[in-house]
Amino acid sequence: MNNKLKIGYFADGKWSHEAFKLLIQDESIEIKFICVRNDTSDLTLKKLSDKYKIDYLKHKDINSDAFLNQIREYNCDLFVSMSFNQIFKKEIMNMPKFKTINCHAGKLPFYRGRNILNWALINDETEFGITVHYVDEGIDTGDIIIQRCFDITDHDDYNTLLDKAYNECAIILYDAIKLIQEGKHTPFKQKDIHPIGFYCGMRQEGDEILNWNQTSRDIFNFIRAICKPGPMARSKLNDMELKINKAKMINQAPKYKGIPGQVVGKTNKGVIVKTLDSTIEINEYDYDGNIRIGDRLQ
């Protein structure tokens, strides 16, 4: 097909693999190169680039003159970022005819930044968003092309949201690219939704430590927000680490004062722990020892 939309794909991880499957099947789109993160080796993208004879690039500074000169030769119509970790500066983002777009698993202008799915669960959100937006000189602040939202229920956790986001990000990114290709997109400003929005900081080692001096609801949200494949919530008992992967809210659990973190009961599936306001059942955990009623988790 003549007049194919020529794309430069800045990508990493499963997010980008799913989107690639949709893009490569469209004969009206041509992926001119794949640029991966400099600090990781995505073997899946390398295999795909070899299979489809697409140039495979990696550079420590995509804004350097050397890299800009290199990619200018591809004469791309659009740059696409999917889980890429370098900042696009003005010259590179504006190089293609249709500029540069990014897919963000967050409901912009809220949930800019990092580890969005974790934060959405921690904040007890009832939905999370996926947004395709233009890249500008801010971070996750560009005009929105498409935004769609998806329900979060109490049956969801980090793993289920990841599975949904992997698939939906690919679909939404592809849909946005087609709108741009066909000249049917109508971008809108993030300030049209909210004048300020907010950012989420990157989670790091130590943030997985569980504070029992919170409500049962907050603890439930915290545990499911960082369950596998996340680091899992951590506590200590008898100077040994307790890793908690799943917890369950107890229906009609009474509110009363007690010692947060104290084990107050056992079930067939786990243990019942006192929280700030009531109790919660911890029903999937790793601990090299016995947990007894009266023990205090720290």
ZIPE-V681120 format. One record per pair of residues at least 4 apart in sequence whose C-alpha atoms are under 6 Angstrom apart, sorted by the first residue. I is the first residue (numbers start at 1). J is the second residue. Records with the same first field share a line. If there is no record, write none. Layout:
I = J / J
This chain:
4 = 28 / 29
5 = 29 / 30
6 = 30 / 31 / 76 / 77
7 = 31 / 32 / 76 / 78 / 79
8 = 32 / 33 / 79
9 = 34 / 80
10 = 34 / 35 / 36 / 80 / 81 / 84
11 = 16 / 36 / 81 / 82 / 83 / 84
12 = 16 / 36 / 83 / 84
15 = 166
16 = 20 / 82
18 = 170
19 = 170
20 = 24
33 = 54 / 55 / 56
34 = 56 / 57
35 = 57 / 58
36 = 58
38 = 58 / 59 / 60
49 = 53 / 54
62 = 67
68 = 72
76 = 96
77 = 96 / 97 / 98
78 = 96 / 98 / 99 / 100
79 = 100
80 = 100 / 101 / 102
81 = 102
82 = 103
88 = 93
93 = 99 / 100
94 = 99
100 = 134 / 135
101 = 133 / 134 / 135
102 = 132 / 133
103 = 131 / 132
104 = 130 / 131
105 = 130
106 = 111 / 129 / 130
107 = 111 / 129 / 130
109 = 190 / 197
110 = 197 / 198
111 = 198 / 199 / 200
112 = 140 / 199 / 200
113 = 199 / 200
114 = 200 / 201 / 202
115 = 202
118 = 225
119 = 123
120 = 125
121 = 125 / 221 / 225
122 = 221 / 222 / 225
126 = 151 / 152
127 = 150 / 151 / 152
128 = 149 / 150
129 = 148 / 149
130 = 147 / 148
131 = 146 / 147
132 = 145 / 146
133 = 142 / 143 / 144 / 145
134 = 142 / 143
135 = 142
136 = 142
143 = 187 / 188 / 189
144 = 187 / 188
145 = 187
156 = 160
157 = 224 / 225
158 = 225
161 = 165
165 = 169
169 = 173
179 = 183 / 184 / 185
180 = 185
191 = 195
208 = 233 / 234
209 = 233 / 234
210 = 233 / 234 / 235
212 = 260 / 261 / 275
213 = 260 / 276
214 = 276
215 = 275 / 276 / 277
216 = 275 / 280
220 = 247
221 = 225
223 = 233
226 = 230 / 232
227 = 232 / 245
232 = 244 / 245
233 = 243 / 244
234 = 242 / 243
235 = 241 / 242 / 298
236 = 240 / 241 / 242 / 297 / 298
237 = 297
242 = 286 / 287
243 = 285 / 286
244 = 285
245 = 284 / 285
246 = 283 / 284
247 = 281 / 282 / 283
248 = 281
249 = 280
250 = 280
254 = 278
255 = 277 / 278
256 = 278
260 = 274 / 275 / 276
261 = 273 / 274 / 296 / 297
262 = 273 / 274 / 294 / 295 / 296 / 297
263 = 272 / 273 / 293 / 294 / 295
264 = 272 / 273 / 293
265 = 271 / 272 / 293
266 = 270 / 271 / 272
267 = 271
269 = 283
270 = 282 / 283
271 = 281 / 282
272 = 280 / 281
273 = 279 / 280
274 = 279
275 = 279
